[in-house]
Amino acid sequence: MTLDIKTNPGNGGLYCFFEYEGKEYCADLCVLPLHPDDDTECMVFKSIGGKVSDWSGLYCKRDIPVTASALTECVKEFIESLESKK
């Protein structure tokens, strides 16, 4: 899977938009700034036209490195979870 991963200027992490079965999503991976032990979190949200349309998290994974490969793995896991619900 090839994703256009970019640096998020708002939180210093990484993000990307991707589509699955005609629906658009945004995946974001960053260090949680309010956590004293510097936890990390990857979340996936619904999006439309390159903008998050619903901040209710559809997927969440914590304590992973803030890297492009970790973000890619989160996207893969999210898609696998959608496929398992079919």
C-alpha positions in Angstrom: 0.0 0.0 0.0 1.4 3.4 -1.0 0.1 6.4 1.0 0.9 10.1 0.6 2.2 10.6 4.2 2.8 14.2 5.3 4.0 15.9 8.5 1.1 17.3 10.5 2.0 21.0 11.4 -0.6 21.0 14.1 0.9 18.2 16.2 4.3 17.4 14.7 3.2 13.9 13.8 2.2 12.2 10.5 -1.0 12.0 8.6 -2.5 10.8 5.4 -5.8 10.6 3.6 -6.9 7.4 1.9 -9.9 5.8 0.4 -11.5 2.4 0.9 -14.6 1.2 -1.0 -15.5 4.7 -2.1 -15.2 6.3 1.3 -12.4 8.7 2.4 -10.6 8.6 5.7 -7.8 10.4 7.5 -5.2 8.6 9.6 -3.1 10.6 12.1 -0.2 9.4 14.2 1.4 11.7 16.9 2.8 12.0 20.4 0.0 12.9 22.8 1.1 16.3 24.3 -0.9 16.1 27.5 0.4 12.7 28.6 3.5 12.9 30.9 5.0 9.7 29.6 4.8 10.8 25.9 2.3 8.2 24.7 1.7 8.0 21.0 -1.6 7.5 19.2 -2.8 6.6 15.8 -6.4 7.4 14.9 -8.5 7.1 11.8 -11.4 9.6 11.1 -14.0 10.0 8.4 -13.1 12.7 5.9 -14.5 14.4 2.8 -12.4 16.3 0.2 -9.2 16.1 2.2 -10.7 17.4 5.4 -11.8 15.5 8.5 -15.6 15.5 8.5 -16.2 13.6 11.8 -13.8 13.6 14.7 -15.3 10.4 16.2 -12.4 8.0 16.0 -13.0 4.9 14.0 -9.7 3.3 14.9 -7.2 3.9 17.7 -3.8 2.3 18.5 -1.4 3.6 21.1 2.3 3.3 22.0 3.7 2.9 18.6 6.6 4.8 16.9 5.8 7.9 15.0 7.0 6.6 11.6 5.6 6.3 8.1 5.8 2.5 8.4 3.8 2.5 11.6 1.1 4.8 10.1 0.9 2.5 7.1 0.4 -0.5 9.3 -2.4 1.3 11.2 -4.1 2.0 7.9 -3.8 -1.7 6.9 -5.2 -2.8 10.3 -8.1 -0.4 9.9 -8.9 -1.7 6.5 -8.6 -5.3 7.7 -11.1 -4.5 10.5 -13.6 -3.1 7.9 -13.2 -6.2 5.7 -13.8 -8.5 8.7 -17.2 -6.8 9.3 -18.4 -7.7 5.8 
